[in-house]
Amino acid sequence: MMYYVLLSGGSGRRLWPLSGERRPKQYLKMVNRENNSMDRCSMIQRVWEQLEEAGMAERTVITAGKDQEELILSQIRGARIALEPEGRDTFPAVLLSCAYLHSRMGATEEDYVTVMPVDPYTESSYFQALRQLEQVMSGRKEGVGLMGVVPTHPSSKYGYILTGDRKEGYVEVLGFAEKPEEERAEELIRQKALWNCGVFCVRIGSILQYARAYGVSAEYEKMYENYKQLPRISFDYEVLEKTEELVAVEYHGFWRDLGTWDAMAEQMSTDIIGNALLDEDCKNTQVINELGIPVVAMGLENMVVVAARDGILITDKRRAGRVKEVASGILTPPMFEERRWGTLETLDDTGQEDRSTLTRKINIYDGMNSSYHYHQYRDEIWTVLRGSGELILEGSKIPLSAGKAVCIRRGQRHAVKAMKDFEYIEIHIGEKIGNEDINRITFRWDEIELSRIL
């Protein structure tokens, strides 16, 4: 049987200011659904819907860091997530994924796993090619099978798979070339090299053997506890470059890596997202605006303009690949976060030596609730803007609706559940504010209501 893993790692700073540590690029609702060019979703939502259409989602796990769990569950309800206690590159992530499949999903060591990035922008034929990869590997006990994209043009953005003899349904792999210069890329294409799209297939037992070699249990919970014992190294360096039996299937369809703003702009079905205006002299220019104020662009050519809560970017498309490098020195906290229960936007953050204040606008999705928690170092003042909800405060249930306000003192346990379109302003006043002063008890609403009785 074949299982599938979506690797979701990294902070995605190449799409700053929309992406960052709290909102990696794969969760930005910037791409179009495959069957509806006007309905935008995130990269992870698009690929998950494609997996569902291909009948693969039931045997798929998403591997991601703990800080991405709420984002994933807010966009894919009921997703199975193999959580990493910390980021340690792709080799340990693949080991942990296979341990999860073996321990939690009943996969045997004789089953196979296909591992792929979480953010390919592609079409349904991509998943048909995955089935071809499954067929090629099903008769092999060892080795690794890759999927490579047949290049449409010489590109220095991608790595290349160097191919040898062609067999029935696959080609032999001779080696790899990492992001060559364009002239070298042209030569590689003439030699039938493939773009390396980061997809590979291997027997689960072959991967779990590596865990034992490093003295780590192949059982998921124990591997999680001893994750630091695994080396911080990529799967390519630890496995692929040391494997003699490498084969690849060719994918001839549409595929893009939307890792830079120029690539993202190419797939946009409109030149404007958000409140913006381009004059008639703008050419090949896109504007993305998630702020409430209007953005006007005049006479721009081959540009991308991004206005977000965390910053404003104006770049020539030829320089878009340097955004991560330039923005790496910006260390301000994120102003917008998405959680499984809703979103929060920071409106004001004023720090003082002995007392600070923080003002946030919080939206909780219908039927969702916050955690049951308390704060040690701050008080909170809530003012409801719209909708309705109910607050449980130290065992008492308080109905909330537009215009109502409530004060929550430090040490008081509380949680809120949205009934309809629930949005409120939350003001923190104290020695510690924001996410650093949260003591969570539970997320389950039935347990929270039970606490009122006990």
ZIRAGI-V26541 format. One record per backbone hydrogen bond with DSSP energy under -0.5 kcal/mol. CO is the residue of the C=O (numbers start at 0). NH is the residue of the N-H. E is the energy in kcal/mol with one decimal. If there is no record, write none. Layout:
CO|NH|E + CO|NH|E
This chain:
0|111|-2.6 + 2|113|-2.8 + 3|60|-2.2 + 4|6|-0.6 + 4|115|-2.5 + 5|7|-0.6 + 5|62|-2.7 + 6|8|-0.6 + 6|117|-1.5 + 7|64|-0.6 + 11|14|-1.6 + 12|15|-1.8 + 14|17|-1.2 + 14|18|-1.6 + 22|19|-1.0 + 23|26|-2.0 + 24|27|-1.5 + 25|43|-2.2 + 27|29|-2.0 + 30|40|-3.0 + 32|35|-1.4 + 35|32|-0.9 + 35|38|-1.4 + 37|39|-0.7 + 38|32|-2.2 + 40|30|-2.0 + 41|45|-2.3 + 42|46|-2.4 + 43|47|-1.9 + 44|48|-2.3 + 45|49|-1.9 + 46|50|-2.2 + 47|51|-2.4 + 48|52|-2.3 + 49|53|-1.8 + 50|55|-3.0 + 50|56|-0.9 + 51|54|-1.2 + 55|58|-1.4 + 56|59|-1.8 + 58|3|-2.8 + 60|5|-2.4 + 60|62|-0.5 + 61|63|-0.6 + 61|81|-2.4 + 62|7|-3.0 + 63|83|-2.4 + 64|67|-1.9 + 65|68|-1.2 + 67|71|-2.5 + 68|72|-2.4 + 69|73|-1.8 + 70|74|-1.1 + 71|74|-0.7 + 71|75|-3.0 + 75|78|-1.6 + 78|80|-0.5 + 79|61|-2.7 + 80|82|-1.0 + 81|63|-1.4 + 83|65|-1.2 + 87|91|-0.6 + 87|232|-0.8 + 88|92|-1.2 + 89|93|-2.3 + 90|94|-2.0 + 91|95|-2.6 + 92|96|-2.1 + 93|97|-2.3 + 94|98|-2.2 + 95|99|-2.1 + 96|100|-2.4 + 97|101|-2.3 + 98|102|-2.8 + 98|219|-0.6 + 99|103|-3.1 + 99|104|-1.0 + 100|104|-0.7 + 100|106|-2.5 + 107|110|-1.1 + 108|204|-2.3 + 110|203|-2.8 + 111|2|-2.4 + 112|114|-0.6 + 112|201|-2.1 + 113|4|-2.4 + 114|199|-2.0 + 115|6|-2.4 + 116|119|-0.5 + 118|257|-0.5 + 119|121|-0.9 + 120|255|-1.6 + 122|125|-1.8 + 123|126|-1.0 + 123|127|-1.0 + 124|128|-1.9 + 125|129|-1.2 + 126|130|-1.2 + 127|131|-1.5 + 128|132|-2.1 + 129|133|-2.0 + 130|134|-2.1 + 131|135|-2.2 + 132|136|-2.1 + 133|137|-1.5 + 134|138|-0.5 + 136|139|-2.0 + 143|246|-1.8 + 144|200|-3.1 + 145|248|-2.4 + 146|196|-0.8 + 146|198|-0.6 + 147|250|-2.9 + 148|150|-0.6 + 148|194|-3.1 + 158|195|-2.9 + 159|161|-0.6 + 159|176|-2.3 + 160|162|-0.5 + 160|193|-2.2 + 161|173|-3.1 + 161|174|-1.2 + 164|171|-2.7 + 166|168|-0.9 + 166|169|-0.5 + 169|166|-2.9 + 170|247|-2.4 + 171|163|-2.8 + 171|173|-0.5 + 174|161|-2.7 + 176|159|-3.3 + 176|178|-0.7 + 180|184|-2.5 + 181|185|-2.1 + 182|186|-1.5 + 183|187|-2.3 + 184|188|-2.3 + 185|189|-1.7 + 186|190|-1.2 + 187|192|-2.5 + 188|191|-1.9 + 192|150|-0.5 + 193|160|-3.3 + 194|148|-2.2 + 194|196|-0.8 + 198|146|-1.6 + 199|114|-3.0 + 200|144|-2.7 + 201|112|-2.5 + 202|206|-1.2 + 203|207|-2.3 + 204|208|-1.3 + 205|209|-0.5 + 206|209|-1.3 + 206|210|-0.9 + 207|211|-1.6 + 208|212|-2.0 + 209|213|-1.4 + 210|213|-0.5 + 210|215|-2.7 + 211|214|-1.6 + 218|222|-2.6 + 219|223|-2.7 + 220|224|-1.9 + 221|225|-1.6 + 223|226|-1.1 + 225|228|-1.8 + 226|229|-1.7 + 230|232|-1.3 + 232|90|-1.8 + 232|91|-0.5 + 233|237|-2.2 + 234|238|-2.6 + 234|239|-1.5 + 235|240|-2.6 + 238|241|-1.3 + 238|242|-0.7 + 239|242|-1.1 + 243|245|-1.3 + 244|143|-2.2 + 245|172|-2.2 + 246|145|-2.8 + 247|170|-2.7 + 248|147|-2.5 + 249|251|-0.5 + 250|149|-2.9 + 253|122|-0.7 + 255|120|-2.1 + 255|257|-0.7 + 256|258|-1.6 + 259|263|-2.5 + 260|264|-2.5 + 261|265|-1.3 + 262|266|-0.9 + 263|266|-0.7 + 263|267|-0.5 + 264|267|-0.9 + 270|286|-2.7 + 272|288|-3.3 + 273|275|-1.1 + 274|294|-1.4 + 276|296|-2.9 + 278|281|-1.8 + 282|301|-2.5 + 285|304|-2.4 + 286|272|-2.3 + 287|306|-2.8 + 294|276|-2.2 + 296|278|-2.1 + 299|282|-2.7 + 301|316|-2.6 + 302|285|-1.8 + 303|314|-2.4 + 304|287|-2.9 + 305|307|-0.6 + 305|312|-3.0 + 306|289|-2.7 + 307|310|-1.1 + 310|307|-2.7 + 312|305|-2.9 + 314|303|-2.3 + 315|318|-1.9 + 316|319|-1.1 + 318|321|-2.0 + 319|322|-1.5 + 321|325|-2.5 + 322|326|-3.1 + 323|327|-0.9 + 325|328|-0.8 + 326|329|-2.0 + 328|330|-0.7 + 334|345|-3.1 + 336|343|-2.4 + 340|364|-2.6 + 341|338|-3.6 + 342|362|-2.7 + 343|336|-2.4 + 344|346|-0.5 + 344|360|-2.9 + 347|358|-3.0 + 348|350|-0.6 + 349|356|-2.5 + 355|429|-2.1 + 356|349|-2.6 + 357|427|-3.1 + 358|346|-3.1 + 358|347|-1.6 + 359|361|-0.5 + 359|425|-3.0 + 360|344|-2.6 + 361|423|-2.3 + 362|342|-2.0 + 363|421|-0.9 + 364|367|-2.3 + 367|417|-2.7 + 370|372|-0.7 + 371|440|-3.3 + 371|441|-1.0 + 372|413|-2.5 + 373|438|-2.0 + 374|410|-2.8 + 376|430|-1.7 + 376|431|-0.9 + 378|428|-2.3 + 379|407|-3.1 + 380|426|-2.4 + 381|405|-1.9 + 382|424|-2.9 + 383|402|-2.7 + 385|422|-2.1 + 386|401|-0.8 + 387|418|-2.8 + 387|419|-1.9 + 388|399|-3.1 + 389|416|-2.2 + 390|392|-0.7 + 390|397|-3.5 + 391|393|-0.5 + 391|414|-1.5 + 392|395|-2.0 + 395|392|-2.9 + 395|397|-0.5 + 397|390|-3.1 + 399|388|-2.2 + 400|403|-2.1 + 403|383|-2.8 + 405|381|-2.9 + 406|408|-0.5 + 407|379|-2.8 + 408|411|-2.0 + 412|393|-2.7 + 413|372|-2.3 + 414|391|-2.9 + 415|369|-2.4 + 416|389|-2.2 + 417|366|-1.7 + 419|387|-2.0 + 420|422|-0.6 + 421|363|-2.6 + 422|384|-2.7 + 422|385|-1.6 + 423|361|-2.9 + 424|382|-2.2 + 425|359|-2.6 + 426|380|-2.0 + 427|357|-1.5 + 428|378|-2.6 + 429|355|-3.0 + 432|435|-0.9 + 433|436|-1.1 + 434|437|-0.5 + 437|439|-0.6 + 438|373|-1.2 + 441|371|-3.5 + 443|447|-1.9 + 444|448|-2.7 + 445|449|-1.9 + 446|450|-1.6 + 448|451|-1.1 + 448|452|-0.5 + 449|452|-1.2 + 449|453|-1.7
